[in-house]
Amino acid sequence: MGEEEILEQRRSLAAPLIFFIVIVFQYATKRLQDLKKGSSKTDKEIQLREEIKQLLKQAASFSQPSTFAQAAKLRRSAAAKEKELANYQAQCSNEVNLPYGLHLKVLFILKVITHLVVIFWFWRSPIAAVSQQLVQPFGKVLSWTTSGSLNNNVMVGIIPWLVLCTRVSKFVCRLVK
């Protein structure tokens, strides 16, 4: 096996491997953000919302001038319940967001380190070779940090490949629910 065959084999595996790494990081980030957002519904919160809705419905039913005092009392009671709900949500969000926020920060740091390692590893070597006709106006941009074109193929550099993989993985993660 010659030196060129080893480089060709490394290049052929590099592009899908880097794409897989980027999509795993993107999916993990999206999953943690979804868990962070969706974990705030509790039984107490649902009960408070129902009580508020019921109090406002009762207050709306009192439309006569003689029942104005009762309606105002029910509205004040509903406002107090809304404050209680807001305080409960703030307390729960602080408790829930702390671990997820920490996980998101660790994941971000790990993603940055991985990207830097991949960039340093493949800095001057091409990741993939694409026909020059397919990427006609963007050939120079895609071959940034590589040797340009070879045998009528554009050599794709690591930074354009990471940018492309990140954009595609964000799109794929948006489609996957």
Residue pairs with C-beta under 8 A, 6 or more apart in sequence:
7 125
10 125
11 125
11 126
11 127
11 128
11 129
14 122
14 127
14 128
15 127
15 128
15 156
15 161
18 118
18 122
18 127
18 158
18 161
18 162
18 165
19 165
19 168
19 169
21 114
21 118
22 162
22 165
22 166
22 169
23 165
23 168
23 169
23 172
23 173
25 107
25 110
25 111
25 114
25 169
26 166
26 169
26 170
26 172
26 173
27 169
27 173
27 176
28 107
29 104
29 107
29 108
29 111
30 173
32 100
32 103
32 104
32 107
33 100
33 104
35 100
36 96
36 97
36 100
36 101
36 104
39 96
39 100
40 89
40 92
40 93
40 96
42 92
44 88
45 85
45 88
45 89
45 92
48 81
48 84
48 85
48 88
49 85
51 81
52 78
52 81
52 82
52 85
55 74
55 75
55 77
55 78
55 81
56 74
56 75
56 78
58 74
59 71
59 72
59 74
59 75
59 78
60 71
62 68
62 70
62 71
62 74
63 71
115 162
118 158
118 162
119 158
119 159
119 162
122 158
123 145
123 158
124 145
124 146
125 146
125 158
126 143
126 146
126 147
126 155
126 156
126 157
127 156
127 157
127 158
127 161
128 155
128 156
128 161
129 150
129 153
129 154
129 155
129 156
130 142
130 153
130 154
130 156
131 152
131 153
131 154
132 139
132 149
132 152
132 153
132 154
135 142
135 154
139 149
139 154
140 148
141 160
142 154
142 156
142 157
142 160
143 149
143 154
143 155
143 156
143 157
143 160
144 157
144 159
144 160
145 157
145 158
145 159
146 155
146 156
146 157
147 155
148 154
148 155
149 155
